[in-house]
Structures are given as C-alpha cells and as structure tokens.
Amino acid sequence: MLEAMRILHFIKGLGRGGAEMLLVHALRCADTEQFTYEYAYMLPHKDALVGELQAQGAMVHFVPGCSRSELARAPLRLSRLVREQQIDLIHSHLPVAGMVARAAGLLSRTPVLYTEHNLNEHYSRLTRWGNYATWSLNDAVAACSAPVAESIHKAMPSWPRCRLVTVLNGIDVERFEDLGDGGATREHLGIPGDAPVVITVAVFRRQKRLDLWLEAAGEIVKSLPDTHFIMVGDGPLRADVEAWRDSRGLGERVHLTGLQEDVTPFLAAADLFLLTSDFEGLPLAVIEAMAAGLPVVATRAGGVPDLVGDVGSADDLEAGGTVLETGDVEGCVKAAVDLLTNAETRQTTGAAARARVQRRFSVERMVREYEGLYRSLLNGAR
C-alpha cells in the first residue's frame, strides 16, 4: 500500500474568515487514507480555528509572520517545516501566504498549489506586485470562481501560464438541514416571532459595504416597520457599523451578534439573506445561507451571480434570489420587500437556493476535485 501523500495547507491566519472555514469543512470529508493533512499559519492573534483542526486530529504549526522581519524569514522557516514533516505538497491560500509558500517551495523543492479566493484588482498595489513577481513559482493555481479565474488571466498575461483550474467553494450541505424555526434565537435577541428578519454574515471590512447594508435596512423599515436585522460577525469597522446603525435610528432593530462559532441558529431565525459587497470571490456566507433555504438578495460581486443564479448563468437551475448591480440600494430594498411580503415566493426561492447549493457547492465535490489535483501534481514527482 502506498504511503499517504502529505499535504500542508498554509494560510496567513486561522481566524473565522471564509477561506479559513473552508479548511475546517474540507477536513471533515477528506480521504485520510490517501492524504495526511497538516496546517500552518502566520498570525498568532488569528488562531480561532486551531482547536477545531486539532480536534479532528490534524497537526497545526505556527510560522511567525507578523512583522516585516518575520515575513522575510518566513520562507526559510516554512521550508524547514516542510522538510521536517516530509511534506509532499504545499497548498497555500491568499496572496501573502502564497508568496511565502512559493519561495519555500523553491527552497525545499516542493510543489506548490495556490488557491485564489478573491479578485486580483482589489488587492493593494504592493500585494499585486508581490503576487506577480512570484507567480511563476506556482505549480498550479485554483480559482474559487469563474470571475476569479478571469481576474487571474488579466493580471498575469505575460508569464508562461501555470496550470489554472476553477474549483468552486463548497460546504457541508447536510449541516444546514432541519434547522428549526429559530424561535429560541429570536427570543434571545428580543425579536418577535412573527417579525420579518433580514440577516448578513460578514467580516466587518470595507469590501462588504455595510454602510449600504444599513442604508437598505433603514429603507426596508420604512416599508415594513416590524422588520428586524441580524449582523453576524466582527472586524475593523465594528465601531463604524455601530455608528451607522445608530445614526439611522436602528439601534433596537439591528442586532450585532459578534463572531459566532455556529451561524446556523441565526440563519434559522432569518427570512432573507442580504449581501451588499463591492467585490467577492465566492462568498461562503451566501452558500451557507442558501443551504439553509434562505432566498438571497445580493450585489453582482465576483462569483455571486453564478452562485445565486442570474441572467446568463451557465446552468438550468432556478435562481435562489435576486442579483443587482453593486451600489444599487434601491434595487436591494425593492427585492427584499417583495420577498418579505410574499411568503409563497420566499419559500419557493429559498427551496431553489438550497437546490443550487446541493447540486453545485457541496464540500464533498470540492474536496474530491482538490484531491484529484493533488494526485495529478504529485504522481509525476513521485
């Protein structure tokens, strides 16, 4: 019997972001007979998922990378770790970790697979330059959506292109079945059982345009005064979000839950998921909301149109919501009010949302595609 292939996932931090949560979900259905998975990260304050990975039996390593001096030494430290653990392939995620992994792969003569979770044009100029300068050291690149793949093609036109594939993000769909009516969560938050509820799950940063989300909330309340809103998450704009909420007189209607290990009770308490981002890769939060049977109103950011279903989507499935242009608050408000006031449409759209996720965005499908990619990269090397 062949020895299991050793894969090291390398990422900047292990906080509760979308790309990070994918690692936890994927490990649950990984083929642990053919693959041994280890994990490494660089930011000591972003370690919320370390315990969850270790609880599944995975080994997690820390490679310091907070300061410039630590980042400069990180490739050497990572290459030593790769040799010590006899790693066969480094799977890196997001640009900073990608740059470090490519240099470490060169030093240790280890293949590197890089997953891009976002659109290149929205990174800083320095990040784009570093990505470009080290890109040819990738052995293969996986894009999490078709728009992300197109962004890579535009950004790297002059390099001999390494192998580029699209591997759509996926979740444990069954975890979102039979969530109940969310009554206990509503009671805990002080939301009446019959009130319409709109939810979002997000890291509080500028790309999410939570100022527009709260603007839309204020307009929805004008049409449907009993509506409540749940914002699950936290981040650098927490104080701004609180100020935007209070300036619109929504202090009693917008419930900020902070970071949550399990979002399912909050999704169960909601009727509609609203996303107002300027840009995305393929947002895990939207996939989870759709798996929970929530209809979605979302802006046309990254892979969202293909996820939710839109004019020109390359599938025969019904749409799981409405997709609007970025910044279109008025359109978001109209679509949300239409769904909140029509129970039958809301139910059928939510069912279509779940069907789309079951068909195209399961974590099992994602893991099998990645493991097939690992085999193709490593079989020649072995």
C-alpha positions, 0 to 999 in steps of 0.5 A: 500500500502506498504511503499517504501523500502529505499535504500542508495547507498554509494560510496567513491566519486561522481566524473565522474568515471564509477561506479559513472555514473552508479548511475546517469543512474540507477536513471533515470529508477528506480521504485520510487514507490517501492524504495526511493533512497538516496546517500552518499559519502566520498570525498568532492573534488569528488562531480561532480555528486551531482547536477545531483542526486539532480536534479532528486530529490534524497537526497545526504549526505556527510560522511567525509572520507578523512583522516585516522581519518575520515575513522575510524569514518566513520562507526559510522557516516554512521550508524547514517545516516542510522538510521536517514533516516530509511534506509532499505538497504545499497548498497555500491560500491568499496572496501573502501566504502564497508568496511565502509558500512559493519561495519555500517551495523553491527552497525545499523543492516542493510543489506548490498549489495556490488557491485564489479566493478573491479578485486580483484588482482589489488587492493593494498595489504592493500585494499585486506586485508581490503576487506577480513577481512570484507567480511563476513559482506556482505549480498550479493555481485554483480559482474559487470562481469563474470571475476569479479565474478571469481576474487571474488571466488579466493580471498575469498575461505575460508569464508562461501560464501555470496550470489554472483550474476553477474549483468552486467553494463548497460546504457541508450541505447536510449541516444546514438541514432541519434547522428549526424555526429559530424561535429560541434565537429570536427570543434571545435577541428580543425579536418577535416571532412573527417579525420579518428578519433580514440577516448578513454574515460578514467580516466587518471590512470595507469590501462588504459595504455595510454602510449600504447594508444599513442604508437598505435596512433603514429603507426596508423599515420604512416599508415594513416597520416590524422588520428586524436585522441580524449582523453576524460577525466582527472586524475593523469597522465594528465601531463604524457599523455601530455608528451607522446603525445608530445614526439611522435610528436602528439601534433596537432593530439591528442586532450585532451578534459578534463572531459566532462559532455556529451561524446556523441558529441565526440563519434559522431565525432569518427570512432573507439573506442580504449581501451588499459587497463591492467585490467577492470571490465566492462568498461562503456566507451566501452558500451557507445561507442558501443551504439553509433555504434562505432566498438571497438578495445580493450585489453582482460581486465576483462569483455571486451571480453564478452562485445565486443564479442570474441572467446568463448563468451557465446552468438550468437551475432556478435562481435562489434570489435576486442579483443587482448591480453593486451600489444599487440600494434601491434595487436591494430594498425593492427585492427584499420587500417583495420577498418579505411580503410574499411568503409563497415566493420566499419559500419557493426561492429559498427551496431553489437556493438550497437546490443550487447549493446541493447540486453545485457547492457541496464540500464533498465535490470540492474536496474530491476535485482538490484531491484529484489535483493533488494526485495529478501534481504529485504522481509525476514527482513521485 
